[in-house]
């Protein structure tokens, strides 16, 4: 990110400071924090901050930690309410989302609501909470099944801990009403649509930091339509490339895909 001229990301009181993984770059960062303290009168709370390393030798890590006084953090960590990691998240690492959904459902008097009431709450509240995560991460089948299980139990019993046999499979519940379903979105399709949106933004070279990053580090002299993926690529990039390859195979070329999108 430094080669793109990006030194920090900030949202409200959540701040990420970015530097190269060498001692001189970290010292420059510390100098800027000192200038910030002298200018604003605010000091960085070392006890609340952490350093996250990527591709840095162990001996250099220890030197940087001693120089800064910060503790070493581990992935994933939470930023803006979601887990942040360079690796594919395990299903267990989506626990914050599961707990949030469970807490909201348990706050409702589910057994006193009609099925129509529960359906409306699932569509307007629960799916709204899930949508934010769907737009960020390629979700595994296990994660989507866990979310579906919570919603299904709530719809039919009003209780996430109690399940019962249903007369209608969930895939039919997710069909449009004109096709006999209840109109709930299919989570897997939603996840794929958000990945397709990222693919389209990369093609259009949308003006955003993330798109700059993709073009600078992954595309370089390629376009999104001919760039290969690597085993070491992060999960989201792999998901975008896999979807692109699927679309190219289904529609016979990138021009047909562009017309479709």
C-alpha positions as CSV (number, residue, x, y, z in Angstrom):
1,X,0.0,0.0,0.0
2,X,2.9,2.3,0.6
3,X,3.9,2.1,-3.1
4,X,0.4,3.5,-3.8
5,X,1.0,6.4,-1.5
6,X,-1.4,5.0,1.1
7,X,-0.2,5.4,4.7
8,X,-3.4,4.9,6.7
9,X,-7.0,3.9,6.7
10,X,-9.4,5.6,9.2
11,X,-13.0,5.3,10.0
12,X,-14.3,7.0,13.2
13,X,-11.9,5.8,15.9
14,X,-10.7,2.8,14.0
15,X,-7.3,3.5,12.4
16,X,-4.9,1.3,10.5
17,X,-1.4,2.7,10.0
18,X,0.5,1.0,7.2
19,X,4.3,0.8,6.6
20,X,6.9,-1.4,5.1
21,X,8.2,-4.2,7.2
22,X,11.6,-2.7,8.0
23,X,13.0,-0.7,10.9
24,X,13.5,2.6,9.1
25,X,9.9,2.7,7.8
26,X,8.5,2.0,11.3
27,X,10.7,4.8,12.8
28,X,9.2,7.2,10.3
29,X,5.7,6.1,11.4
30,X,6.7,6.6,15.1
31,X,8.0,10.1,14.3
32,X,4.6,11.0,12.7
33,X,2.8,9.8,15.8
34,X,5.1,12.0,17.9
35,X,4.2,15.0,15.7
36,X,0.6,14.1,16.1
37,X,1.0,14.1,19.9
38,X,2.7,17.4,19.9
39,X,0.1,19.0,17.7
40,X,-3.0,17.6,19.2
41,X,-2.0,16.9,22.7
42,X,-3.3,13.3,22.3
43,X,-1.1,10.3,22.9
44,X,-1.3,6.9,21.4
45,X,-2.3,4.3,24.0
46,X,0.3,1.6,23.4
47,X,-1.6,-0.8,25.5
48,X,-4.6,-0.7,23.1
49,X,-2.6,-0.9,19.9
50,X,-1.1,-3.9,18.1
51,X,1.3,-4.6,15.2
52,X,0.4,-7.1,12.6
53,X,3.2,-8.5,10.4
54,X,3.3,-10.0,7.0
55,X,6.4,-11.6,5.5
56,X,8.7,-10.2,8.2
57,X,11.6,-12.2,9.6
58,X,11.2,-13.2,13.3
59,X,14.4,-11.4,14.5
60,X,13.2,-8.2,12.8
61,X,9.8,-8.6,14.3
62,X,11.3,-8.6,17.8
63,X,13.4,-5.5,17.1
64,X,10.4,-3.6,15.8
65,X,8.3,-4.7,18.8
66,X,11.1,-3.4,21.2
67,X,11.4,-0.1,19.3
68,X,7.6,0.6,19.3
69,X,6.5,-0.9,22.6
70,X,3.4,-2.3,20.9
71,X,2.4,-6.0,21.3
72,X,2.2,-8.3,18.3
73,X,-1.3,-9.0,17.2
74,X,-2.5,-12.1,15.4
75,X,-4.9,-12.7,12.5
76,X,-7.8,-12.5,12.3
77,X,-8.5,-9.2,14.1
78,X,-11.7,-7.2,14.0
79,X,-11.9,-4.0,12.0
80,X,-15.2,-2.2,11.5
81,X,-17.0,-5.1,13.1
82,X,-15.7,-7.9,10.8
83,X,-12.7,-10.3,11.0
84,X,-9.7,-9.1,9.1
85,X,-7.2,-11.7,7.8
86,X,-5.0,-12.5,4.8
87,X,-6.1,-16.1,5.0
88,X,-9.4,-17.8,4.3
89,X,-11.6,-17.6,7.4
90,X,-12.7,-20.7,9.1
91,X,-16.4,-21.2,9.8
92,X,-15.7,-20.8,13.5
93,X,-14.3,-17.3,12.8
94,X,-17.7,-16.2,11.7
95,X,-18.8,-16.6,15.3
96,X,-19.4,-12.8,15.7
97,X,-22.0,-12.9,13.0
98,X,-23.7,-16.0,14.4
99,X,-23.8,-14.5,17.9
100,X,-25.2,-11.3,16.6
101,X,-28.0,-13.1,14.7
102,X,-28.7,-15.3,17.7
103,X,-28.9,-12.3,20.1
104,X,-31.3,-10.4,17.8
105,X,-33.6,-13.4,17.4
106,X,-33.6,-14.2,21.2
107,X,-34.7,-10.6,21.8
108,X,-37.9,-11.2,19.9
109,X,-40.8,-13.1,21.3
110,X,-40.7,-15.6,18.5
111,X,-43.4,-17.9,19.8
112,X,-45.9,-15.1,19.9
113,X,-45.3,-14.1,16.3
114,X,-47.0,-15.5,13.3
115,X,-45.0,-17.1,10.5
116,X,-45.7,-14.0,8.4
117,X,-44.2,-11.8,11.1
118,X,-41.1,-14.0,11.4
119,X,-40.7,-14.0,7.6
120,X,-40.7,-10.2,7.6
121,X,-38.1,-10.0,10.4
122,X,-35.9,-12.5,8.6
123,X,-36.1,-10.5,5.3
124,X,-35.8,-7.0,6.7
125,X,-33.5,-7.5,9.7
126,X,-31.6,-10.7,9.7
127,X,-30.8,-10.7,6.0
128,X,-29.9,-7.1,6.3
129,X,-27.2,-7.9,8.9
130,X,-25.9,-10.9,6.8
131,X,-25.8,-8.8,3.6
132,X,-22.9,-6.7,4.9
133,X,-20.8,-9.8,5.5
134,X,-21.9,-11.3,2.1
135,X,-20.6,-8.2,0.4
136,X,-17.1,-8.6,1.9
137,X,-16.3,-12.3,2.1
138,X,-16.7,-15.3,-0.1
139,X,-18.6,-17.5,2.3
140,X,-18.2,-21.3,2.6
141,X,-21.1,-23.7,2.4
142,X,-20.7,-24.4,6.1
143,X,-21.2,-20.7,7.0
144,X,-24.2,-20.3,4.7
145,X,-25.8,-23.5,6.2
146,X,-25.4,-22.2,9.7
147,X,-27.1,-18.9,8.8
148,X,-29.8,-20.7,7.0
149,X,-30.3,-23.1,10.0
150,X,-30.8,-20.1,12.3
151,X,-33.3,-18.5,10.0
152,X,-35.2,-21.7,9.2
153,X,-35.6,-22.6,12.9
154,X,-36.8,-19.1,13.7
155,X,-39.3,-19.1,10.8
156,X,-40.9,-22.5,11.7
157,X,-40.6,-22.6,15.5
158,X,-39.8,-19.1,16.7
159,X,-36.8,-20.6,18.5
160,X,-33.3,-20.9,17.1
161,X,-32.5,-23.9,19.4
162,X,-35.5,-25.9,18.4
163,X,-36.0,-27.4,14.9
164,X,-38.7,-29.5,13.4
165,X,-39.4,-31.3,10.2
166,X,-40.9,-28.9,7.6
167,X,-43.1,-29.6,4.7
168,X,-41.3,-27.2,2.4
169,X,-37.5,-27.3,1.6
170,X,-35.6,-24.1,2.2
171,X,-34.6,-23.9,-1.5
172,X,-38.3,-23.6,-2.4
173,X,-38.8,-20.9,0.3
174,X,-36.2,-18.9,-1.5
175,X,-38.0,-19.0,-4.8
176,X,-39.8,-15.8,-6.0
177,X,-43.4,-15.6,-4.9
178,X,-44.6,-15.8,-8.5
179,X,-42.9,-19.2,-8.6
180,X,-44.5,-20.4,-5.4
181,X,-41.8,-19.4,-2.9
182,X,-41.8,-16.8,-0.2
183,X,-39.3,-14.5,-1.9
184,X,-36.4,-14.8,0.5
185,X,-33.1,-14.3,-1.2
186,X,-30.8,-17.3,-1.8
187,X,-27.7,-16.5,0.3
188,X,-25.3,-18.3,-2.0
189,X,-26.7,-16.4,-5.0
190,X,-26.4,-13.1,-3.1
191,X,-22.8,-13.9,-2.2
192,X,-22.0,-14.7,-5.9
193,X,-23.7,-11.5,-7.0
194,X,-21.5,-9.4,-4.7
195,X,-18.4,-11.1,-6.0
196,X,-19.7,-10.4,-9.6
197,X,-20.1,-6.7,-8.6
198,X,-16.4,-6.7,-7.5
199,X,-15.5,-8.2,-10.9
200,X,-17.4,-5.6,-12.7
201,X,-15.8,-2.8,-10.6
202,X,-12.4,-4.1,-11.5
203,X,-13.3,-4.1,-15.2
204,X,-14.6,-0.6,-15.0
205,X,-11.5,0.5,-12.9
206,X,-13.8,2.1,-10.4
207,X,-12.1,4.9,-8.4
208,X,-11.5,3.2,-5.1
209,X,-8.5,2.3,-3.0
210,X,-9.2,-1.4,-3.3
211,X,-9.5,-1.2,-7.1
212,X,-6.2,0.7,-7.3
213,X,-4.6,-2.1,-5.1
214,X,-5.9,-4.8,-7.5
215,X,-4.6,-3.1,-10.6
216,X,-1.3,-2.3,-9.0
217,X,-0.5,-5.7,-7.4
218,X,-2.5,-8.3,-9.3
219,X,-3.3,-7.1,-12.8
220,X,-0.2,-5.0,-13.6
221,X,0.0,-5.5,-17.4
222,X,-3.1,-7.8,-17.5
223,X,-6.8,-7.2,-17.7
224,X,-9.2,-8.9,-15.3
225,X,-10.2,-11.2,-18.2
226,X,-6.8,-12.7,-18.8
227,X,-5.0,-12.6,-15.5
228,X,-4.4,-16.1,-13.9
229,X,-4.8,-16.9,-10.2
230,X,-2.1,-18.3,-7.9
231,X,-2.2,-20.7,-5.1
232,X,-1.0,-18.0,-2.7
233,X,-3.7,-15.5,-3.8
234,X,-6.1,-14.4,-1.0
235,X,-9.5,-15.9,-0.8
236,X,-11.5,-13.0,-2.2
237,X,-9.2,-12.7,-5.2
238,X,-9.5,-16.5,-5.8
239,X,-13.3,-16.2,-5.6
240,X,-13.4,-13.4,-8.2
241,X,-11.1,-15.2,-10.6
242,X,-13.1,-18.5,-10.2
243,X,-16.3,-16.7,-10.9
244,X,-14.7,-15.0,-13.9
245,X,-13.5,-18.3,-15.3
246,X,-17.0,-19.8,-14.7
247,X,-18.6,-17.0,-16.6
248,X,-16.1,-17.2,-19.5
249,X,-16.8,-20.9,-19.8
250,X,-20.6,-20.5,-19.7
251,X,-20.8,-17.6,-22.1
252,X,-17.9,-18.2,-24.5
253,X,-15.7,-15.1,-24.0
254,X,-15.3,-11.9,-22.0
255,X,-17.2,-9.7,-24.6
256,X,-20.3,-11.8,-24.0
257,X,-19.8,-11.6,-20.3
258,X,-19.4,-7.8,-20.5
259,X,-22.7,-7.6,-22.5
260,X,-24.4,-9.8,-19.9
261,X,-23.2,-7.7,-16.9
